[in-house]
Amino acid sequence: MTIFIMPKSLLLRLVKNKKVSWLFTIAIFTLAIILYVNLGKFLVRDIFIKGNPFVAGAGNQESYLPAEVLAMQGLATRRKIVNFRMSELISSDASKYQRAIEFLYPIRGNAQSKFLFAMHEEKVSIGCDELEREGTAILYYCQ
C-alpha cells in the first residue's frame, strides 16, 4: 500500500495561497457537517418517536416497558377503571410492579380495589371473574 505524502514546500504554498486556503477550509467544514449529520442519524435513529410525539401513547412502542405492562395499560384504558390491584406474581417482581404503577398513572393502585391484574399462568382466588385478556395480562373483577 502506497501512501502519498505531499512535500512540505508544496503544502506550505497551498496554505499560503488565499483562494486555495478558503476552498480547503470550506471543503473541510462541508465534509465535517455531512459526516456529523449522517453519523447523528445513524446513532440515534431508533430513539425518535415516529409520527406525532404529542398524542397520547406516542412512545409506547419505542419504550422498553415489558409487554405485560403495556397490555395492562390497554386493558385499564378500555375498561376505564379508576383503581386496581396486582396479583402476587406481579407484585413479587419489583421492576415490573414499579413500572406498572408509574405507567398506569393516573389510575391508582389500591389494595382494596375490585379490579385485579394477573398473569395468565396464575391461579386467581374464587370470586374473581375474568373481564378481559390481552397478551399474558388478564383483568379480573373480584367480589
N, C-alpha and C positions, 0 to 999 in steps of 0.2 A: 504494500500500500504506500503510495507516494503522497506526501503532504506538501502542498505548495506553500512556501514561505516567501512572503513579499520582502524584497530588500528594504532595509531601513530607510535608505535615501528616497526611494520611491514612495514609501508610506508617508514620510515627512512632507514631500512635495504635494501629495494628495490632500493632506490635512491642512497645509498652509493655503491651498487654493480655496478661496471662499465659496465658490459655486459648488465644488465637489464636497466640501465640508458640510454645507447646508443640505445638499441632496443626501449625503451619507447619514446625517442626523435625522432627516425626515424618514428615510428608509428604515432606520433602526427603530424609531418610535412607532412607525406604522406596523412593522413586524411584531414589536412588543405588544401593541394593542391587540392585534389579531390573535396572537398566542394567548394573551391574558383572557380574552373573551371566550375563545374556544376551550381553553383549559377550565375556565369557570363553569361553562355549560357542562363539560364532562364530569367535573367533580360534584356538582350539586344538582344534577338532572333528576334525581329521584326524590328530592325533598320538596319540590314545588307542588302546591295543590293545584290540580288541573281544574279548569273551569273557574267559577266564581268562588273565591275563598270566603265571602261574607254571607253565604247562606248556611242555614243550619245543617250540620253534619258534613260539611265540605271536606274535612280532613280525616274522616273516619277510615276510609280505605287506605290512606297513606300512613295511618298511625300504627304503632307497634302494640296495640292492645290485643289481648287474647281473643280468639274468636268467640269464646263463651260470653265475654263481657259485651262485645258488640251485639251478640244475639239477645242478651238480657236487656240491652237498651232498646232494641227493636220491639221486644215483647212489651216492655213497660210503656213505650210510646203509643203502640197500637191500642193497648188496653186502658190508657190514660189513668194509670194508678198514681196515687199520691205518696204512698209509703210501701215499704217491702221489708222482708227479712230474708236471710240467706241460709241455706242448708249447712250442715256440719262440714261437708266436704269442701264447699266454697269458703266457709269461714276459717277452716284449718289452713288453707293456702293464703298466707298473709299478703303476698303480692297480688294475687287475683282479687282478694277481698278489698284491699285498699284501692285498686284500680277501678273496681266496680262502684265503690262508694263515690269516688271522685267523678267518674264518667256519667253515672246516672243522676247526678245533681241537676236540677233542684228536687228530684224525687229523693225522699229521705229514707234512710234505714231506720227501722223501728222494730224492736224485739217482740212487740205485741201485734204486729201487722198480720192481717189475714192473708196477705199475698206472700207466697214463698217461692223463691228461686232455688232450683235444684238442678243437678246434672242428671243425664239420662241413666247413668249406672247406679244411682242412689235409690234406696228404699225410703219412701216417704210415709209418715205416720198415717194411720187410719183417720178418716175425716177430712182428708185433703183431696180435692177434685182437680184433675188436670184441666187447665183452661186452654193453654196453647203451648206449642213446642216449636222451637227454632234451633236448628243445628243440634248441639248437645245440651242446650239450656231448655228447661221446662218451667213454666209458670203455673203454680198451683194456687187454688183458693181454699183456705182451711177454715173450718167452722170453729 
